[in-house]
Amino acid sequence: MTKLAIMSDLHIDLNHFSTFETKTLINLLKKEKIDHLHIAGDISNHFTKDTLPFINNLKKHIKLSYNLGNHDMLDLTETEIQRLDFQTYRFDKKMLLAFHG
């Protein structure tokens, strides 16, 4: 069975997430034996500049999925938002539908 953790509203830009905070998060997820992390929006205000590098770094350490929050959409075009929103993820026999509401 997959052990899923869900978190949101990290605001890594506004909260000045550094390497220390990222390593702390990764270590905590490993300690708790989390198999998959889902970040439920508001990762940052700058998707390309801040969110993507953060997500790509985390993906090196843990399976990760995410959905956009209103802050994540600030510098995206409508086409990009439509491409990234309404994602589905399978966990064993269960499905997660992730979208901004």
C-alpha positions in Angstrom: 0.0 0.0 0.0 1.2 3.5 -0.9 1.8 5.9 2.0 0.7 9.3 0.7 1.4 12.7 2.3 -0.5 15.8 1.2 0.6 19.3 1.9 -0.2 22.7 0.5 0.5 26.4 0.7 4.3 26.2 0.9 4.8 29.6 -0.7 8.5 28.7 -1.1 9.3 32.2 -2.5 7.5 34.2 0.2 8.7 31.9 3.0 12.3 31.9 1.6 12.6 28.2 1.3 16.3 27.3 1.1 18.3 24.2 0.7 18.0 23.7 4.5 14.1 23.6 4.4 14.1 21.4 1.3 16.5 18.9 2.9 14.5 19.0 6.1 11.3 18.2 4.2 13.0 15.3 2.3 14.4 13.9 5.6 11.0 14.1 7.3 9.3 12.3 4.4 11.9 9.5 4.5 11.7 9.2 8.3 7.9 8.8 8.0 8.3 6.3 5.2 6.2 8.4 2.8 6.1 6.8 -0.7 4.4 9.7 -2.5 4.0 13.4 -1.8 1.2 15.4 -3.3 1.5 19.2 -3.0 -2.0 20.7 -3.3 -1.3 24.1 -4.7 0.3 27.5 -3.8 3.8 26.3 -4.1 5.0 29.7 -5.2 4.0 32.8 -7.1 6.5 32.0 -9.9 5.9 28.7 -11.5 8.8 28.5 -13.9 11.3 30.4 -11.8 10.6 28.8 -8.4 8.1 26.0 -8.5 9.6 23.8 -11.3 13.1 23.7 -9.9 11.7 22.9 -6.5 9.5 20.1 -7.8 12.3 18.7 -10.0 14.6 18.6 -7.0 12.0 16.8 -4.8 11.3 14.3 -7.6 14.9 13.1 -7.3 14.1 11.9 -3.8 10.4 10.9 -3.7 7.5 10.3 -6.1 5.7 13.6 -6.4 2.5 15.0 -7.8 1.0 18.4 -7.5 -1.9 20.6 -8.6 -1.9 24.3 -9.2 -3.2 26.8 -6.7 -4.2 30.4 -7.4 -0.7 31.7 -6.6 0.9 29.1 -8.9 -1.2 30.5 -11.8 0.0 34.1 -11.5 2.6 34.0 -14.3 1.1 31.2 -16.4 -0.9 31.6 -19.6 -4.4 30.2 -19.8 -3.1 27.5 -22.1 -0.4 26.5 -19.6 -3.0 26.4 -16.8 -5.3 24.2 -18.8 -2.4 21.8 -19.6 -1.4 21.6 -15.9 -4.8 21.5 -14.2 -7.1 18.5 -13.7 -4.5 15.8 -13.3 -5.2 12.3 -12.2 -2.8 10.0 -10.3 -3.2 6.3 -9.5 -2.2 4.9 -6.1 -2.6 1.2 -5.9 -6.4 0.8 -6.6 -7.3 4.4 -5.8 -7.3 7.5 -8.0 -6.5 11.1 -7.0 -8.0 13.9 -9.1 -6.0 17.0 -8.5 -7.3 20.4 -9.5 -7.7 24.0 -8.3 -11.2 24.7 -7.0 
